[in-house]
Amino acid sequence: MTNNKLIYLARRAGNVSRDDWPRTWKSHAVFASQFAVAESRIEWMRYCNRIDSPQIGGARVG
């Protein structure tokens, strides 16, 4: 089994509220980890801050 570190960036779907998003994101990771194609398991995960208005060089992204 490989030891990988992954960064997962996601955009919240419009039908998922801002308050529900952290729980939805975590449940998706747990669900996806059960499939053998991943060939690894999630030993721990961390949910990071949300960016409400992402910008690069002062220009809005998204």
mmCIF file of the N, C-alpha and C atoms, coordinates in Angstrom:
data_MODEL
# 
_entry.id   MODEL 
# 
loop_
_atom_site.group_PDB 
_atom_site.id 
_atom_site.type_symbol 
_atom_site.label_atom_id 
_atom_site.label_alt_id 
_atom_site.label_comp_id 
_atom_site.label_asym_id 
_atom_site.label_entity_id 
_atom_site.label_seq_id 
_atom_site.pdbx_PDB_ins_code 
_atom_site.Cartn_x 
_atom_site.Cartn_y 
_atom_site.Cartn_z 
_atom_site.occupancy 
_atom_site.B_iso_or_equiv 
_atom_site.pdbx_formal_charge 
_atom_site.auth_seq_id 
_atom_site.auth_comp_id 
_atom_site.auth_asym_id 
_atom_site.auth_atom_id 
_atom_site.pdbx_PDB_model_num 
ATOM 1   N N  . MET A 1 1  ? 0.844   -1.169 0.000   1.00 0.00 ? 1  MET A N  1 
ATOM 2   C CA . MET A 1 1  ? 0.000   0.000  0.000   1.00 0.00 ? 1  MET A CA 1 
ATOM 3   C C  . MET A 1 1  ? 0.893   1.237  0.000   1.00 0.00 ? 1  MET A C  1 
ATOM 4   N N  . THR A 1 2  ? 0.536   2.179  -0.835  1.00 0.00 ? 2  THR A N  1 
ATOM 5   C CA . THR A 1 2  ? 1.330   3.399  -0.920  1.00 0.00 ? 2  THR A CA 1 
ATOM 6   C C  . THR A 1 2  ? 0.909   4.392  0.159   1.00 0.00 ? 2  THR A C  1 
ATOM 7   N N  . ASN A 1 3  ? 1.831   5.260  0.473   1.00 0.00 ? 3  ASN A N  1 
ATOM 8   C CA . ASN A 1 3  ? 1.567   6.306  1.456   1.00 0.00 ? 3  ASN A CA 1 
ATOM 9   C C  . ASN A 1 3  ? 1.526   7.630  0.708   1.00 0.00 ? 3  ASN A C  1 
ATOM 10  N N  . ASN A 1 4  ? 0.341   8.096  0.391   1.00 0.00 ? 4  ASN A N  1 
ATOM 11  C CA . ASN A 1 4  ? 0.181   9.308  -0.392  1.00 0.00 ? 4  ASN A CA 1 
ATOM 12  C C  . ASN A 1 4  ? -0.403  10.425 0.441   1.00 0.00 ? 4  ASN A C  1 
ATOM 13  N N  . LYS A 1 5  ? -0.053  11.643 0.068   1.00 0.00 ? 5  LYS A N  1 
ATOM 14  C CA . LYS A 1 5  ? -0.689  12.827 0.627   1.00 0.00 ? 5  LYS A CA 1 
ATOM 15  C C  . LYS A 1 5  ? -1.402  13.505 -0.530  1.00 0.00 ? 5  LYS A C  1 
ATOM 16  N N  . LEU A 1 6  ? -2.670  13.753 -0.363  1.00 0.00 ? 6  LEU A N  1 
ATOM 17  C CA . LEU A 1 6  ? -3.471  14.336 -1.423  1.00 0.00 ? 6  LEU A CA 1 
ATOM 18  C C  . LEU A 1 6  ? -4.070  15.654 -0.970  1.00 0.00 ? 6  LEU A C  1 
ATOM 19  N N  . ILE A 1 7  ? -4.215  16.559 -1.904  1.00 0.00 ? 7  ILE A N  1 
ATOM 20  C CA . ILE A 1 7  ? -4.931  17.802 -1.663  1.00 0.00 ? 7  ILE A CA 1 
ATOM 21  C C  . ILE A 1 7  ? -6.150  17.770 -2.564  1.00 0.00 ? 7  ILE A C  1 
ATOM 22  N N  . TYR A 1 8  ? -7.293  17.941 -1.966  1.00 0.00 ? 8  TYR A N  1 
ATOM 23  C CA . TYR A 1 8  ? -8.550  17.863 -2.701  1.00 0.00 ? 8  TYR A CA 1 
ATOM 24  C C  . TYR A 1 8  ? -9.231  19.217 -2.640  1.00 0.00 ? 8  TYR A C  1 
ATOM 25  N N  . LEU A 1 9  ? -9.367  19.854 -3.781  1.00 0.00 ? 9  LEU A N  1 
ATOM 26  C CA . LEU A 1 9  ? -10.054 21.137 -3.862  1.00 0.00 ? 9  LEU A CA 1 
ATOM 27  C C  . LEU A 1 9  ? -11.425 20.893 -4.468  1.00 0.00 ? 9  LEU A C  1 
ATOM 28  N N  . ALA A 1 10 ? -12.422 21.497 -3.905  1.00 0.00 ? 10 ALA A N  1 
ATOM 29  C CA . ALA A 1 10 ? -13.774 21.270 -4.401  1.00 0.00 ? 10 ALA A CA 1 
ATOM 30  C C  . ALA A 1 10 ? -14.566 22.566 -4.396  1.00 0.00 ? 10 ALA A C  1 
ATOM 31  N N  . ARG A 1 11 ? -15.483 22.634 -5.329  1.00 0.00 ? 11 ARG A N  1 
ATOM 32  C CA . ARG A 1 11 ? -16.400 23.764 -5.374  1.00 0.00 ? 11 ARG A CA 1 
ATOM 33  C C  . ARG A 1 11 ? -17.765 23.256 -4.920  1.00 0.00 ? 11 ARG A C  1 
ATOM 34  N N  . ARG A 1 12 ? -18.353 23.956 -4.005  1.00 0.00 ? 12 ARG A N  1 
ATOM 35  C CA . ARG A 1 12 ? -19.645 23.559 -3.442  1.00 0.00 ? 12 ARG A CA 1 
ATOM 36  C C  . ARG A 1 12 ? -20.749 23.696 -4.483  1.00 0.00 ? 12 ARG A C  1 
ATOM 37  N N  . ALA A 1 13 ? -21.569 22.659 -4.602  1.00 0.00 ? 13 ALA A N  1 
ATOM 38  C CA . ALA A 1 13 ? -22.726 22.700 -5.496  1.00 0.00 ? 13 ALA A CA 1 
ATOM 39  C C  . ALA A 1 13 ? -23.757 23.680 -4.949  1.00 0.00 ? 13 ALA A C  1 
ATOM 40  N N  . GLY A 1 14 ? -24.492 24.306 -5.821  1.00 0.00 ? 14 GLY A N  1 
ATOM 41  C CA . GLY A 1 14 ? -25.468 25.304 -5.417  1.00 0.00 ? 14 GLY A CA 1 
ATOM 42  C C  . GLY A 1 14 ? -26.563 24.781 -4.508  1.00 0.00 ? 14 GLY A C  1 
ATOM 43  N N  . ASN A 1 15 ? -26.835 23.476 -4.577  1.00 0.00 ? 15 ASN A N  1 
ATOM 44  C CA . ASN A 1 15 ? -27.909 22.912 -3.750  1.00 0.00 ? 15 ASN A CA 1 
ATOM 45  C C  . ASN A 1 15 ? -27.429 22.483 -2.361  1.00 0.00 ? 15 ASN A C  1 
ATOM 46  N N  . VAL A 1 16 ? -26.155 22.709 -2.047  1.00 0.00 ? 16 VAL A N  1 
ATOM 47  C CA . VAL A 1 16 ? -25.610 22.397 -0.721  1.00 0.00 ? 16 VAL A CA 1 
ATOM 48  C C  . VAL A 1 16 ? -25.353 23.721 -0.005  1.00 0.00 ? 16 VAL A C  1 
ATOM 49  N N  . SER A 1 17 ? -25.955 23.878 1.157   1.00 0.00 ? 17 SER A N  1 
ATOM 50  C CA . SER A 1 17 ? -25.795 25.144 1.883   1.00 0.00 ? 17 SER A CA 1 
ATOM 51  C C  . SER A 1 17 ? -24.366 25.294 2.409   1.00 0.00 ? 17 SER A C  1 
ATOM 52  N N  . ARG A 1 18 ? -23.999 26.520 2.669   1.00 0.00 ? 18 ARG A N  1 
ATOM 53  C CA . ARG A 1 18 ? -22.661 26.806 3.214   1.00 0.00 ? 18 ARG A CA 1 
ATOM 54  C C  . ARG A 1 18 ? -22.446 26.072 4.537   1.00 0.00 ? 18 ARG A C  1 
ATOM 55  N N  . ASP A 1 19 ? -23.472 26.033 5.376   1.00 0.00 ? 19 ASP A N  1 
ATOM 56  C CA . ASP A 1 19 ? -23.354 25.354 6.669   1.00 0.00 ? 19 ASP A CA 1 
ATOM 57  C C  . ASP A 1 19 ? -23.236 23.840 6.529   1.00 0.00 ? 19 ASP A C  1 
ATOM 58  N N  . ASP A 1 20 ? -23.866 23.271 5.509   1.00 0.00 ? 20 ASP A N  1 
ATOM 59  C CA . ASP A 1 20 ? -23.827 21.816 5.303   1.00 0.00 ? 20 ASP A CA 1 
ATOM 60  C C  . ASP A 1 20 ? -22.574 21.352 4.568   1.00 0.00 ? 20 ASP A C  1 
ATOM 61  N N  . TRP A 1 21 ? -21.862 22.276 3.945   1.00 0.00 ? 21 TRP A N  1 
ATOM 62  C CA . TRP A 1 21 ? -20.739 21.896 3.081   1.00 0.00 ? 21 TRP A CA 1 
ATOM 63  C C  . TRP A 1 21 ? -19.635 21.093 3.780   1.00 0.00 ? 21 TRP A C  1 
ATOM 64  N N  . PRO A 1 22 ? -19.132 21.480 4.964   1.00 0.00 ? 22 PRO A N  1 
ATOM 65  C CA . PRO A 1 22 ? -18.063 20.679 5.583   1.00 0.00 ? 22 PRO A CA 1 
ATOM 66  C C  . PRO A 1 22 ? -18.471 19.220 5.800   1.00 0.00 ? 22 PRO A C  1 
ATOM 67  N N  . ARG A 1 23 ? -19.683 18.985 6.274   1.00 0.00 ? 23 ARG A N  1 
ATOM 68  C CA . ARG A 1 23 ? -20.152 17.616 6.501   1.00 0.00 ? 23 ARG A CA 1 
ATOM 69  C C  . ARG A 1 23 ? -20.284 16.861 5.173   1.00 0.00 ? 23 ARG A C  1 
ATOM 70  N N  . THR A 1 24 ? -20.794 17.537 4.146   1.00 0.00 ? 24 THR A N  1 
ATOM 71  C CA . THR A 1 24 ? -20.937 16.912 2.829   1.00 0.00 ? 24 THR A CA 1 
ATOM 72  C C  . THR A 1 24 ? -19.575 16.546 2.264   1.00 0.00 ? 24 THR A C  1 
ATOM 73  N N  . TRP A 1 25 ? -18.617 17.452 2.370   1.00 0.00 ? 25 TRP A N  1 
ATOM 74  C CA . TRP A 1 25 ? -17.269 17.212 1.852   1.00 0.00 ? 25 TRP A CA 1 
ATOM 75  C C  . TRP A 1 25 ? -16.634 16.007 2.537   1.00 0.00 ? 25 TRP A C  1 
ATOM 76  N N  . LYS A 1 26 ? -16.729 15.951 3.865   1.00 0.00 ? 26 LYS A N  1 
ATOM 77  C CA . LYS A 1 26 ? -16.137 14.841 4.612   1.00 0.00 ? 26 LYS A CA 1 
ATOM 78  C C  . LYS A 1 26 ? -16.814 13.520 4.284   1.00 0.00 ? 26 LYS A C  1 
ATOM 79  N N  . SER A 1 27 ? -18.129 13.517 4.131   1.00 0.00 ? 27 SER A N  1 
ATOM 80  C CA . SER A 1 27 ? -18.832 12.266 3.825   1.00 0.00 ? 27 SER A CA 1 
ATOM 81  C C  . SER A 1 27 ? -18.454 11.764 2.437   1.00 0.00 ? 27 SER A C  1 
ATOM 82  N N  . HIS A 1 28 ? -18.199 12.658 1.492   1.00 0.00 ? 28 HIS A N  1 
ATOM 83  C CA . HIS A 1 28 ? -17.775 12.251 0.151   1.00 0.00 ? 28 HIS A CA 1 
ATOM 84  C C  . HIS A 1 28 ? -16.418 11.564 0.200   1.00 0.00 ? 28 HIS A C  1 
ATOM 85  N N  . ALA A 1 29 ? -15.502 12.097 0.984   1.00 0.00 ? 29 ALA A N  1 
ATOM 86  C CA . ALA A 1 29 ? -14.174 11.488 1.107   1.00 0.00 ? 29 ALA A CA 1 
ATOM 87  C C  . ALA A 1 29 ? -14.263 10.091 1.710   1.00 0.00 ? 29 ALA A C  1 
ATOM 88  N N  . VAL A 1 30 ? -15.087 9.928  2.731   1.00 0.00 ? 30 VAL A N  1 
ATOM 89  C CA . VAL A 1 30 ? -15.258 8.615  3.357   1.00 0.00 ? 30 VAL A CA 1 
ATOM 90  C C  . VAL A 1 30 ? -15.883 7.642  2.364   1.00 0.00 ? 30 VAL A C  1 
ATOM 91  N N  . PHE A 1 31 ? -16.900 8.079  1.628   1.00 0.00 ? 31 PHE A N  1 
ATOM 92  C CA . PHE A 1 31 ? -17.556 7.230  0.628   1.00 0.00 ? 31 PHE A CA 1 
ATOM 93  C C  . PHE A 1 31 ? -16.569 6.794  -0.454  1.00 0.00 ? 31 PHE A C  1 
ATOM 94  N N  . ALA A 1 32 ? -15.799 7.735  -0.995  1.00 0.00 ? 32 ALA A N  1 
ATOM 95  C CA . ALA A 1 32 ? -14.865 7.425  -2.082  1.00 0.00 ? 32 ALA A CA 1 
ATOM 96  C C  . ALA A 1 32 ? -13.748 6.496  -1.633  1.00 0.00 ? 32 ALA A C  1 
ATOM 97  N N  . SER A 1 33 ? -13.382 6.529  -0.363  1.00 0.00 ? 33 SER A N  1 
ATOM 98  C CA . SER A 1 33 ? -12.264 5.717  0.118   1.00 0.00 ? 33 SER A CA 1 
ATOM 99  C C  . SER A 1 33 ? -12.577 4.227  0.174   1.00 0.00 ? 33 SER A C  1 
ATOM 100 N N  . GLN A 1 34 ? -13.834 3.839  0.035   1.00 0.00 ? 34 GLN A N  1 
ATOM 101 C CA . GLN A 1 34 ? -14.186 2.425  0.126   1.00 0.00 ? 34 GLN A CA 1 
ATOM 102 C C  . GLN A 1 34 ? -13.943 1.663  -1.175  1.00 0.00 ? 34 GLN A C  1 
ATOM 103 N N  . PHE A 1 35 ? -13.648 2.353  -2.270  1.00 0.00 ? 35 PHE A N  1 
ATOM 104 C CA . PHE A 1 35 ? -13.458 1.697  -3.554  1.00 0.00 ? 35 PHE A CA 1 
ATOM 105 C C  . PHE A 1 35 ? -12.003 1.290  -3.749  1.00 0.00 ? 35 PHE A C  1 
ATOM 106 N N  . ALA A 1 36 ? -11.804 0.069  -4.178  1.00 0.00 ? 36 ALA A N  1 
ATOM 107 C CA . ALA A 1 36 ? -10.455 -0.492 -4.314  1.00 0.00 ? 36 ALA A CA 1 
ATOM 108 C C  . ALA A 1 36 ? -9.602  0.256  -5.332  1.00 0.00 ? 36 ALA A C  1 
ATOM 109 N N  . VAL A 1 37 ? -10.205 0.910  -6.284  1.00 0.00 ? 37 VAL A N  1 
ATOM 110 C CA . VAL A 1 37 ? -9.433  1.602  -7.316  1.00 0.00 ? 37 VAL A CA 1 
ATOM 111 C C  . VAL A 1 37 ? -8.505  2.646  -6.690  1.00 0.00 ? 37 VAL A C  1 
ATOM 112 N N  . ALA A 1 38 ? -8.860  3.170  -5.549  1.00 0.00 ? 38 ALA A N  1 
ATOM 113 C CA . ALA A 1 38 ? -8.004  4.149  -4.871  1.00 0.00 ? 38 ALA A CA 1 
ATOM 114 C C  . ALA A 1 38 ? -6.743  3.494  -4.317  1.00 0.00 ? 38 ALA A C  1 
ATOM 115 N N  . GLU A 1 39 ? -6.799  2.209  -4.016  1.00 0.00 ? 39 GLU A N  1 
ATOM 116 C CA . GLU A 1 39 ? -5.677  1.418  -3.505  1.00 0.00 ? 39 GLU A CA 1 
ATOM 117 C C  . GLU A 1 39 ? -5.017  2.043  -2.283  1.00 0.00 ? 39 GLU A C  1 
ATOM 118 N N  . SER A 1 40 ? -5.731  2.828  -1.573  1.00 0.00 ? 40 SER A N  1 
ATOM 119 C CA . SER A 1 40 ? -5.223  3.384  -0.325  1.00 0.00 ? 40 SER A CA 1 
ATOM 120 C C  . SER A 1 40 ? -6.425  3.753  0.528   1.00 0.00 ? 40 SER A C  1 
ATOM 121 N N  . ARG A 1 41 ? -6.163  4.047  1.763   1.00 0.00 ? 41 ARG A N  1 
ATOM 122 C CA . ARG A 1 41 ? -7.260  4.434  2.633   1.00 0.00 ? 41 ARG A CA 1 
ATOM 123 C C  . ARG A 1 41 ? -6.944  5.780  3.261   1.00 0.00 ? 41 ARG A C  1 
ATOM 124 N N  . ILE A 1 42 ? -7.973  6.444  3.668   1.00 0.00 ? 42 ILE A N  1 
ATOM 125 C CA . ILE A 1 42 ? -7.799  7.742  4.310   1.00 0.00 ? 42 ILE A CA 1 
ATOM 126 C C  . ILE A 1 42 ? -7.543  7.500  5.785   1.00 0.00 ? 42 ILE A C  1 
ATOM 127 N N  . GLU A 1 43 ? -6.366  7.866  6.245   1.00 0.00 ? 43 GLU A N  1 
ATOM 128 C CA . GLU A 1 43 ? -6.037  7.702  7.658   1.00 0.00 ? 43 GLU A CA 1 
ATOM 129 C C  . GLU A 1 43 ? -6.438  8.928  8.465   1.00 0.00 ? 43 GLU A C  1 
ATOM 130 N N  . TRP A 1 44 ? -6.395  10.077 7.867   1.00 0.00 ? 44 TRP A N  1 
ATOM 131 C CA . TRP A 1 44 ? -6.892  11.286 8.509   1.00 0.00 ? 44 TRP A CA 1 
ATOM 132 C C  . TRP A 1 44 ? -7.142  12.322 7.434   1.00 0.00 ? 44 TRP A C  1 
ATOM 133 N N  . MET A 1 45 ? -8.003  13.269 7.745   1.00 0.00 ? 45 MET A N  1 
ATOM 134 C CA . MET A 1 45 ? -8.288  14.345 6.805   1.00 0.00 ? 45 MET A CA 1 
ATOM 135 C C  . MET A 1 45 ? -8.504  15.626 7.588   1.00 0.00 ? 45 MET A C  1 
ATOM 136 N N  . ARG A 1 46 ? -8.286  16.704 6.919   1.00 0.00 ? 46 ARG A N  1 
ATOM 137 C CA . ARG A 1 46 ? -8.476  18.006 7.548   1.00 0.00 ? 46 ARG A CA 1 
ATOM 138 C C  . ARG A 1 46 ? -9.250  18.887 6.581   1.00 0.00 ? 46 ARG A C  1 
ATOM 139 N N  . TYR A 1 47 ? -10.260 19.523 7.093   1.00 0.00 ? 47 TYR A N  1 
ATOM 140 C CA . TYR A 1 47 ? -11.050 20.468 6.307   1.00 0.00 ? 47 TYR A CA 1 
ATOM 141 C C  . TYR A 1 47 ? -10.476 21.858 6.535   1.00 0.00 ? 47 TYR A C  1 
ATOM 142 N N  . CYS A 1 48 ? -10.112 22.530 5.461   1.00 0.00 ? 48 CYS A N  1 
ATOM 143 C CA . CYS A 1 48 ? -9.480  23.846 5.570   1.00 0.00 ? 48 CYS A CA 1 
ATOM 144 C C  . CYS A 1 48 ? -10.502 24.959 5.357   1.00 0.00 ? 48 CYS A C  1 
ATOM 145 N N  . ASN A 1 49 ? -10.056 26.166 5.519   1.00 0.00 ? 49 ASN A N  1 
ATOM 146 C CA . ASN A 1 49 ? -10.915 27.339 5.394   1.00 0.00 ? 49 ASN A CA 1 
ATOM 147 C C  . ASN A 1 49 ? -11.560 27.451 4.028   1.00 0.00 ? 49 ASN A C  1 
ATOM 148 N N  . ARG A 1 50 ? -12.693 28.090 4.036   1.00 0.00 ? 50 ARG A N  1 
ATOM 149 C CA . ARG A 1 50 ? -13.407 28.381 2.800   1.00 0.00 ? 50 ARG A CA 1 
ATOM 150 C C  . ARG A 1 50 ? -12.982 29.751 2.288   1.00 0.00 ? 50 ARG A C  1 
ATOM 151 N N  . ILE A 1 51 ? -12.945 29.900 0.997   1.00 0.00 ? 51 ILE A N  1 
ATOM 152 C CA . ILE A 1 51 ? -12.650 31.189 0.379   1.00 0.00 ? 51 ILE A CA 1 
ATOM 153 C C  . ILE A 1 51 ? -13.928 31.645 -0.311  1.00 0.00 ? 51 ILE A C  1 
ATOM 154 N N  . ASP A 1 52 ? -14.531 32.703 0.207   1.00 0.00 ? 52 ASP A N  1 
ATOM 155 C CA . ASP A 1 52 ? -15.818 33.153 -0.321  1.00 0.00 ? 52 ASP A CA 1 
ATOM 156 C C  . ASP A 1 52 ? -15.703 33.858 -1.667  1.00 0.00 ? 52 ASP A C  1 
ATOM 157 N N  . SER A 1 53 ? -14.683 34.652 -1.849  1.00 0.00 ? 53 SER A N  1 
ATOM 158 C CA . SER A 1 53 ? -14.508 35.397 -3.101  1.00 0.00 ? 53 SER A CA 1 
ATOM 159 C C  . SER A 1 53 ? -13.072 35.226 -3.572  1.00 0.00 ? 53 SER A C  1 
ATOM 160 N N  . PRO A 1 54 ? -12.761 34.079 -4.193  1.00 0.00 ? 54 PRO A N  1 
ATOM 161 C CA . PRO A 1 54 ? -11.374 33.830 -4.594  1.00 0.00 ? 54 PRO A CA 1 
ATOM 162 C C  . PRO A 1 54 ? -10.897 34.831 -5.643  1.00 0.00 ? 54 PRO A C  1 
ATOM 163 N N  . GLN A 1 55 ? -9.652  35.264 -5.479  1.00 0.00 ? 55 GLN A N  1 
ATOM 164 C CA . GLN A 1 55 ? -9.045  36.201 -6.412  1.00 0.00 ? 55 GLN A CA 1 
ATOM 165 C C  . GLN A 1 55 ? -7.598  35.806 -6.669  1.00 0.00 ? 55 GLN A C  1 
ATOM 166 N N  . ILE A 1 56 ? -7.159  36.088 -7.875  1.00 0.00 ? 56 ILE A N  1 
ATOM 167 C CA . ILE A 1 56 ? -5.750  35.930 -8.239  1.00 0.00 ? 56 ILE A CA 1 
ATOM 168 C C  . ILE A 1 56 ? -5.319  37.247 -8.856  1.00 0.00 ? 56 ILE A C  1 
ATOM 169 N N  . GLY A 1 57 ? -4.327  37.862 -8.271  1.00 0.00 ? 57 GLY A N  1 
ATOM 170 C CA . GLY A 1 57 ? -3.845  39.145 -8.778  1.00 0.00 ? 57 GLY A CA 1 
ATOM 171 C C  . GLY A 1 57 ? -4.921  40.217 -8.793  1.00 0.00 ? 57 GLY A C  1 
ATOM 172 N N  . GLY A 1 58 ? -5.847  40.159 -7.848  1.00 0.00 ? 58 GLY A N  1 
ATOM 173 C CA . GLY A 1 58 ? -6.913  41.149 -7.770  1.00 0.00 ? 58 GLY A CA 1 
ATOM 174 C C  . GLY A 1 58 ? -8.113  40.862 -8.649  1.00 0.00 ? 58 GLY A C  1 
ATOM 175 N N  . ALA A 1 59 ? -8.018  39.843 -9.513  1.00 0.00 ? 59 ALA A N  1 
ATOM 176 C CA . ALA A 1 59 ? -9.135  39.487 -10.395 1.00 0.00 ? 59 ALA A CA 1 
ATOM 177 C C  . ALA A 1 59 ? -9.925  38.326 -9.795  1.00 0.00 ? 59 ALA A C  1 
ATOM 178 N N  . ARG A 1 60 ? -11.241 38.429 -9.844  1.00 0.00 ? 60 ARG A N  1 
ATOM 179 C CA . ARG A 1 60 ? -12.110 37.384 -9.305  1.00 0.00 ? 60 ARG A CA 1 
ATOM 180 C C  . ARG A 1 60 ? -11.966 36.101 -10.113 1.00 0.00 ? 60 ARG A C  1 
ATOM 181 N N  . VAL A 1 61 ? -11.918 34.978 -9.403  1.00 0.00 ? 61 VAL A N  1 
ATOM 182 C CA . VAL A 1 61 ? -11.798 33.662 -10.026 1.00 0.00 ? 61 VAL A CA 1 
ATOM 183 C C  . VAL A 1 61 ? -13.131 32.950 -9.864  1.00 0.00 ? 61 VAL A C  1 
ATOM 184 N N  . GLY A 1 62 ? -13.608 32.318 -10.928 1.00 0.00 ? 62 GLY A N  1 
ATOM 185 C CA . GLY A 1 62 ? -14.837 31.519 -10.825 1.00 0.00 ? 62 GLY A CA 1 
ATOM 186 C C  . GLY A 1 62 ? -15.999 32.209 -11.247 1.00 0.00 ? 62 GLY A C  1 
# 
